[in-house]
Amino acid sequence: MSKRNIRVEEVTIADTDEVAVLIGKLLGEIMQVIGENVFDFDCGRSANQLRQFLDMGRYNAFIARNHAERIIGVITLSESCALYAGGRFGTIPEFYVEPEYRSQGVGSALADAARAHARSCAWSRLEVTTPPLPQFERTLAFYEAQGFSLAGGRKLKWEVQP
């Protein structure tokens, strides 16, 4: 498959259920590698959240379709701001390509759409986090091939309790 056989488009409300399934697959792969259930993910609830996020206007998603119109990949973008970044910037919270379509230009096409969106929003940068585990070296190599460079740090979380 080449980029010519892939159509990348912005997610619509009609796509949210399928996109939630892909994000669920992404999180399942991550949990399998790290050996822990670190995500509380429900496809139905997440599809509803995705619809809300899209309505907010600071969250965007792009999907890749194959020649049969099947959604085979997704990348999500969220706007943030920070002094270290010089103002507004974007993050890639989720990025997934179906395993049978990896290394076929799908991820590159989605990354192209993300970079174009970042430029159109006048973001200072686009950031992505990948776990610092040897199992994610291929993922890191992909991002580097797409022009991303290491910025240091690890992802930590603190969950707000009511």
Disulfide bonds with the S-S distance in Angstrom:
none
